[in-house]
Amino acid sequence: MNLRVGIAGYGLAGRYFHAPLLKGCGFEVAAVLTSNDLRRSHALEDFPRTTVVQSMEQLLAQNLDLVVVASANLVHAEQAIVALKAGVPVVVDKPMGLNYEETKRIVDTAQSLGVSVSTFFNRRWDSDALTVKKVLESGELGQIHRMDSRFERFRPEVNVQSWRENMRAQDGGGQLLDLQPHLISTAIDWFGRAELLTASVRSIRGAADDDAVLVLKHESGVVSYLSASVVAGSPGPRLRILGSKGALVINDLDPQEGLLRAGKFPDGGVWSEPTTSIAHIYRGAEVEEVTGVPGNYALFYRAVASAIQQGTPWPISNEDALMVAKIIDQAREIGTDG
């Protein structure tokens, strides 16, 4: 019998990331929480048999095996805790909480009740992330000393319809809460625990923070430079990892987001379209193409299903979620203008 899931929120995250991945992995999207008429119509268009509700209480009355919190950042903690208190396991879209305090409150609630919670650091299953792991395990780069990781775009005008671009940091807006969680999450996945060395968090366009650069020092000795910006007229390569024997460079983003936005999904948990980033190892003038590992966000929800049904580990540890939240808080404190 398919696991029944309720999705809280049906905007970008709910409709174009979580819903198609859940569908592809065999979950039954039993209920969707939204008070927006357009999103209600989208939910019924995508899942004609789903039940659309307007409150968490109504959502939790649908006999669910999992709740996915894909709403605005401002209500992540509130909705996650209500679901946990109802005894339902929860996946929270990143960031789990607005800050370390909220994130810890969610984790502490889950632990005290014995109900599982995890967060959606799906970029660990990008082609570039999986290819990095493959290359690191091979030892081809030698001793790694530096890594540059970027989500850089050029959007010189603020999108007035986007809460992420307009809301204050206290309400969940800005790049430090939008894209930096992915950059930090993948960095600690590859190179281990880290501390923040320095940060710059700025608003170039006059709205929410839109240019955030963090520098981390990992216990392994690697220094990570992480850039999340929507005002980069010339975006740098997605990834560059420097080692004593060479450098790994991946220029482009994984194609999965584009496929999901186009209405496609990994049927049976497997993509039928190519999802592999192109990677190269540089040794000065010598360049070698690396066979990338196909990306697959469905691996996250396959792991969630296994955790619920078989008691296997959840795909993202709460320790990692707390570390990411702590680093973001520190970056906000030391790196924000004024």
N, C-alpha and C positions, 0 to 999 in steps of 0.2 A: 504494500500500500504506500502511495506517495506521501511524503511529508507535507503537511499543510503549513503554509507560511502566510503571514500578514505583513504587508509593506506599509509603513507609516511615511507618507509623503510620496508624491508621484510626479515630481519635476524632473530635472536633468538626471539626478542620481537614481531616483526610483525607477523612472521609465526606461532610461537608456543604459543603465549599468546593471542594477540589481535584478530587475524583472526578467530581462532576456537571459541572464546567466542562470537564474533560478529555474526558469522554464527549460533551458537546455540541459540542466542537471536533474530534471525529473521532479522538481518540487511542484506542488499544486498551489498556485497563487489564489488562496481561498478568500482573501480580503485585502482591500486597499483603503487606507485612511487618507482622505482629502476633503477639504471644504470648498475647493475651487471647482467651479462648474466645468471649465475646460479640461482640467485634469481628471475629473470624474468621467467625462466622455472618453478621454484617452484610455483610462483604465478599462472601461467596458468595451471599447473597440479592441484593445489588445487581449483581454480576457473576458469574453462575454458572460461566463458563468461565475465571475468573481462577485463578491459582495462589497459595495462601496459604503463606507461608514464615515462618521464625522467626529468620532471621539475615540480615545484609547480604550475606554471601557467597552464600547461597542466592538472594537477590533478584537479585544481579548475575549469576548464572548463567542468567538468563532471556532473554538476548539482547535487551537493552533499548536504546532510543534516548534515553531520558530517565529520570532518577530524581527523584521529588518527595519531599523530606524534610518530612513533616508530623507528625513525632513531637513528644514533649515537648522544650521548649527546651534542656534539659540535654544532649541528645545530638545537637543539630543539627550542630555542628562535626565531631564524630566520624563521623557517618554521611555527611555531605557529602564529607569528605576521602577516605573509603574509596571512595565512588563515583567521585570525580574521578580517583583513582589507578588505577581500573579503566578509565578512558578514557570514562566516560559523563557527558554534560552533566547539570547538576543545577539544579533550582529548590528553594530553601529557603524554607519558610514564615517569616514574620517572627517574631521578630528572627532575622537570619541567624546571629548568634552571641550568646552571653550578654553580651559586652562588645566593645570595639574590638579587643582583642588576638585574640580568637577569630575575629572577622569578618575581620580582616586575614590571619590564618592561612589561612582558607578562600580568600580572594581571591588570596593569593600562591601557594597550591598550584595553583589553576586557571590562573593566568598562567604559572607555571613549566612546567606540563604541556601548555599549549595546549588545555585543555578548558574549555568555557564554564560559568559559574555565574551565577545571578541570584537575586533574592529577591522574595517575593510581596507587594509593596506594592499590593494590589488596590484599595485605596480611591482610587487615582488614577483609577479607572474607575467610581466612584460618579457618580450623576447630579449631585450637588451639586458634585463636583470638576470635571466636564466643563462644567457651567453656569458655574462661576466663571471658567474659562478663556475661555469665550465672551464673558462680560461684560467681563473685563479687556481682551480684544482689541478690543472695541468702543470703549473709552475713555470710556464713559458715566459712570463714577465719577470721572473726573478723576485727580488724583495720589493714589495710595493711600498712606495713612500708618499704618493700623492694621488688624489682623485678629484676630478671636476665633474659635477653632475648638475644638469640644468633642465628646467622647464622654462624656456624663454620664448616669448611671443611679441608681436608688435601690434598693439591696439591703442593708438594714440588718443582715441576718444573714449570717454567713460560710457559704458552701456547703462543707460538710466533704468532699464528694466531688470538689471541684475543685482540682487541683494548682496551677492558676494563682492561686487565692485563698489557698493555704496554704503553698506552698513559699517558702523564703527566696530573696532576690534572687540569691544565688550559684548557686542551683539552677534559676533561670528563672521564679520566681513574681513576681506584682505587676503593677500597671498601667503602671509605667514601661517594662516589656518587652512588655506585652500591647497596649495601645492607643496609647501615645505614639509608637511607631514609625510608625503610620499618620498621626498628626497632624503629626509632624515631616516625614515624607516628602512629604505634600501641600503643606505650607507652603513647602518648598524648591523643589518643582515649580512653584508659582505665582510665588514672589517671589525665587528664586535662593538662592545660598549664604548661610549664616547662622552667627552665633555665639551662644552662650548668654549671656544677661545675668544671669538669676537663676532659681532653681528652688525649689520646695517639694515634697518627696516624703515623705508621711506614711502611717502605718498608724492609721486611726481605729478599726477594729474589732479590732485586736490580732493580726491575722494578717499576710499579705503586704501590701506597700504598696497602698493602695486609693484614695489621693487624691494626684494628681501634677499640679502646675501648673508649666509652663515658659514663660519669656519669651525670645524670640529676636529678635535684630537682624539683618536681612538686609542684604546689600551694596547692595540697591536702596533702602534707607532705611526700608522697612516694618518695623514691630515686630509680632511675632506672639505672642499670648497663647494657650497651648495647655493645655486642661484635660481630664484623664482621671480620672474619679471614679465610684465605685459607691456613694458615700454622699452624693449630691446629691438632697435631698428635693424640690427644684424645679429640674430641669435647664434650663439656658439654651438659646438657639437653637443649632442645629447649627453655623451659621456666621454671622458678621457681619463684613463688610468695609467699612471707612470710607475714603472718598475725598473730595477737595476739592469734588466736585460731587454727592455722594450716597452712600448706603450700600446694600449688597446684604445681604439677610437671607434665610437658608434655615433654617426651623425644624426640619424633620423629617429623620430618617435615610432614606437610600436604601432602597427596599423589597427589594433583591436578597437580602440575608441571610435575610429571612423566607421568600422564595420557595425558596431553597436548603434551608433547614431543613424546609420542607414537602414536600421530595422532588421539587421541580421543577428543570428545568435548561434552559439556552438551546440548544435543538435547532438544529443547524447553525450554532452560534455566535451565534444571535439569540434574544432573548426574545420570546415571544408575549404575555406579560403586560406591563402598563404598568410602567415602571421610572423614571419621571420625578418628581423632587422639585419641589415648588412653591417658587418664588423670587419675591421682590419687591425693587424698588429704592425706597428712601425718600429723599425730598428735603424734609425737614421734615414738614409735614402732607400733602404730595403723595405718593401711593403708586401705583406702577406694577407690575403683574404681569409677570414675565419668563417667556417660554416656555423651560422647562428642556430640557436635552439628556438623552435617555434614557441611563441607566447601563447598563454592560455589562462585567462582569468577564471575559467570554469573550474580549474584545479582548487581554487579557494572554496567554492561551494560543494565540490565533491568531498573535500576534507571536512566541511561543516556537516554534511549528511552522515559521513562516517563517524564523526564525533557524537552526534545525537543518537545514532542507531547502534554503534558498536563501542562507544566509550573511548575512542582513539583521541589523541591530542587535537585541540582546536588549531586552526592554521596560523593564527597570530597570538603570541603570548601576551598576557596582560602586563608583564614586565616590560616588554617592548613598547606597548602603548603608553605606559607611565613614563618611560625614558624619553619618548618623543615629546610628550606633553611638558615635561620638565625643561627640556632644551628650548621649546617654543616660549615658555614663560621667561626663561633667562634672556632669550634673544629680544623679547619685547621690552624687558627691563633695561638692558644695556644698549640696545641698538636703535631705539626709536628717537627721532628728532624731537627735541624739546622735553 
